[in-house]
Amino acid sequence: MILAGRREVRSFTRRERPLGRAALATRERLWERLAVPEEEWASLGVGLRDVVLDIGFGDGESLLTMAAGDPGRDYVGVEVYRTGVIKVLRGIEEQGPTNVRLIEADAHELLAKIGEGRIAAIQTFFPDPWPKTRHHKRRLVQERFLKEVVRVLRAGGLFHMATDWTQYAEAALDAVGAFPALTLEDEGRGARPCTRFERRGLRLGHEVRDLRFRKTV
């Protein structure tokens, strides 16, 4: 008898409605020009320009703002939710940045294909906290993810996480402790803009934590 393999635990669930006509038209018009095709994932970070991976960019507010203020680096937004992807496609079309491209994929699948020491910075702002104890295994920032972060970051590269769930921040700090190559630089927000997700957390009385880790070796 063949036993079924264990189901992979993902940090997201798909609960999206089908895209409407306008969204489909936006994707049809812009996707080929602005997306990084899967066959090019392995070459991310090869070249003269630094690459910043923005994982789980949501509605794209911080991605577009940071890219506009940092034209010397290339920003690659990674997202699984199509509504967020459509918003950023429209934002790129309206605002005109030339240093933003998109990938619609699970971050784990992408990171596994990137060469070692290629990426200048990885950021994930307000990832799903999965607050219930039984769901903690779904959180993005834990050992499996951090192992890939350490592998693909170049020496001196930055990993920046922001969350409005104190328990998630503390769990992330504990998890990073297993990776001596990552050193907590500070808990400042740096150039990260305030986003809709952050404003919502503040209205609810949550404490926002920014954890910035530098790869030292």
Secondary structure, DSSP 8 states (H G I E B T S, - for coil): ----------S---------HHHHHHHHHHHHHHB--GGGGGGTT-SSS-EEEEES-TTSHHHHHHHHT-TTSEEEEEES-HHHHHHHHHHHHHH--SSEEEEES-HHHHHTTS-TT-EEEEEEES-----SGGGGGG-SSSHHHHHHHHHHEEEEEEEEEEES-HHHHHHHHHHHTT-TTEEEEES--TT----HHHHHHHHTT---EEEEEEE--
